[in-house]
Structures are given as structure tokens and as C-alpha cells.
Amino acid sequence: MSVLIEVDKLTKSFGPFIAVDNISFSLNRGEVLGFLGPNGAGKTTTMRMITGFLSPTEGTIKVCNNDVAKYPLQIKEKIGYVPEGAPLYGEMTVLNFLKFIADVRKIPSSKLDIAIENAVKKLGLELVLYQQLETLSKGYKRRVGLSQAIIHDPDILILDEPTDGLDPNQKHEVRKLIKEMASTKAIIISTHILEEVDAVCTRAMIIAQGRMIIDKSPKELLKGSPKGSTLDDVFRTLTIGNPGEIK
Amino acid sequence: MNTILSITKREINGYFATPVAYVFIVIFLIMSGLFTFYMGGFYERGQADLTSFFDWHPWLYLFLIPAISMRLWAEERRNGTIELLMTLPISTSQAVLGKFLAAWIFTAISLILTFPMWITVNYLGDPDNGTIVASYLGSLLMAGGYLAIGSCISSLTKNQVIAFVVTIAVCFLFTVSGMPIVLNFFSGWTPQALLDTIASFSFISNFTDLTQGVIDIRNIIYFLSLILGALTLNVISINSKKGI
């Protein structure tokens, strides 16, 4: 298995506040890593650093054996990214938006139609191709965000809360899509929804207050805890302490 | 290069997909007409030239250009689309240039649409068309200067109103730096050489030179280096936000 992402002693501070504190991990092709953690734990900041949107205060990130700080453009070509909230250019139509992304991603014109068709089909966007993005429902917006991330068939997918705002059927579809792509890519998703980790992830990493607390498979995560507990219980124990304490 | 053009294309389409483009062009044309005929005294002057048209351009741009430039980066920051843009394989300078070019081309389109003025003056008399061409060129270069300053300021904030107001203030200083309002402040306690330098930064004096019909390379270099300088600061400002 080839290592696609290597994160070494990654730290990010905003003034006195340490958002990400000394996180290290590596990710192979075929793995789906779930970032779990309470709001403000540092999940989004970590993803922003891997995609090159923020630069780390300390530590290094290697993507496909290249340092993100040294070769930002080459690395960005290998990554498909859905930022938090899936921001889009509201005045564009879905089709024009996808064409723009394909254009900037330098997809050759001979493959352009197929690439767009695939991205559209996988996320079921056929009916809204000519609609302006700002007129779409939250679910559709999210799916357009996902389709722009997979249009160039990247080695690495980084998805910040990809199923937020989707209805149960759409969630199911997106999870199915992630599973389909899992064998050929390295995928990182962040989520609050623990069943999602169970459904799609091969590894779960719990982050709280910028620190990595645990890095195991979802099954192992359950193993160490009392019988009958769910991932929810494990999550609460690890991030707060005793689950019984909160109320 | 292709990447820059992709961004430029997207931006220009964006102007025309919203009412922004049409509102701007219509207001620009109406205002430039009003200024030329009423305040500039186009007929009263009794001369077949476009001096009364071009003389008002610095003041027209002072308020209209910041309205275009304010959204260039502030809107991306507010909507979060800057995260999408800057995680595509695009360098910061490509993004800055692409957006600036789009705004500049858009201004050029508005400027070209003032051509009835040119036709009118040719119908009424026998103007020096060489001078008019030089004036159009000067006007476009000056618009580029205003836009570059505006783009740079827009990258410092996510609030478009702040970008608009600050851009007007900074552009005002550049516009009038050759006038007594600025020079009187410095004269008396600064050496003449510095005074001349400040005066030479004036948009109006550099633009007026070009509207005289003399294409002086110094005026062109002035505007181009101003654009380059402002856009370089623009790139630095965007890159520095990565580190915070």
C-alpha cells in the first residue's frame, strides 16, 4: 500500500490559541479516515493545512511524497476538497461552475465532457444543470460541492462534513459513493455523525482541543469499552470524560 | 496563462450574470454624459474636442471604480469561496491577475460604450482624433490604477463597505496629490524635491498629460508601475492570511 498523506508533528496556533497541537499520522491508498471531535476541536484547521489553504505554524505535511509548503500547486492537483459548508459561486449555473473547475484543473478538452458527465451522474445533478447555484437547496449545493471535488478523479479526497444538510436518502447515496471510491483513493472525512464513521471509515481519529486522542478502527474503538456501548458513548467518554456527568 | 484567463472569464461572466454590470454601465454612461454636457460645458466651449468629457474621468472613477473593486476579494472572503479558489491548483498571483484583468476589461467595455460621444464630436466639427485616442488610452490606464488600489484594499477585509470607503479615501489622495489641498500641507517644511515627487504621483496630472495628445512614456510607466505595485501588495496580503 502506498502512503499518500504523511502528517508530522503538525501544529497551528492563532495568536495564543493552539488550534492543532502536535498531530502526526499517515494515510494509505484505500483507507478512509474519519475525523471526529467536538466543534472547535481542530478538524477543519487540520484539513485546511493539508489542502494548503493555511500554512502550519510547525510541522510538515507530505502529500504523495511532496512537501505541501514547497510544491503547493502540484499537491493541489492531487487533492479534491469540499471545504466546510461547501462554498460555491452563487451566480453561476451548475454546468458553468463544473466547466470552470475542469478548466482550472486542466482537464484536456477531449476528456472534458466525460469528466463532467461522470461527476454529474455520480451526484445525481442531471436535473439542475442549468440552475443558478444560489437557487439550489442545501442538499443540492452540497452535492455540487462534492462533484467539483471528484471531477478530476483525484488520488486524495478531503471532505469537511460532506453529508451535513443532506436528507437520509442523500446521506446514504453519498456514503455509497465514498465507499465505491475508497479502494483507489485516500479519503479523509470529518463528521459529527458517528454512524457515518461506522458506515464508511476504516479508521477513526478522535480529536479534542487540537490533540489527537485516539486513532483506531471503528471496531477497535468499541472493543475497549463496556458491553453494549455505542460509538456515541465512546465519543463522549473520550472527549468529555464520564458520559454520565453531562446533562 | 490559461489559468489566469479561466479566472478572468469566470469573473466577467459573473458581472453579467448579476445586475451589477448593467447598473454600473448605465450609471457610468449617464454620469459621464451629464458631466460632459452640463458641468463641462461641452457646447459652450465652442470647440470640437472631448476635453470636457475626459476632464471629469478622474472624479467619475473615484466613486465608481471602488464600487467594482470592493467585491473582488472581500466577497470571496465573506462567502468562503476563497477557500475553494485557493485550494484549486492556482497560484495567488494568477488569481490576483485574473480578477484584476476581469475588472479592467469590464471597465474597458464601459469606456468603449461612450463611443457616441466620439461620433458626436466628429459630426459637429473636426477634432484631433489622435488626441482622443491618447485620452482614451490614458483614461483606461488611470482606471487600471484605481482598480489595482481597490483590489489590494479589498483583499484586506471581508467587509465590502469598508473596502469601498477606504478605497475612495486612498484613491482621493492619489487623485489630488498634485493639488494645493495636499501640497500646501507639505510645502514649507519639506524640500522641493519631495514636493515634486508627491506632485508627480497625481493621477490628474499624469492623466492630463496624456489627454494633451502627447503619449509620454513616463506617464504610461507611472500608471503601469502603480498597477504592478498595488497588485504585488495584493498578493502579499492574501498570502499573509495563510499564516495567521
Interface residues (C-beta under 8 A of the other chain):
Chain A: F14 R48 T51 G52 F53 L54 S55 P72 L73 Q74 K76 E77 I79 Y81 P83 E84 G85 P87 L88 Y89 G90 E91 M92 N96 F100 I101 D103 V104 R105 K106 Q132 Q148
Chain B: N2 T3 S6 I7 K9 R10 N13 G14 A17 T18 N79 G80 T81 E83 L84 M86 T87 L88 P89 I90 S91 K242 G243 I244
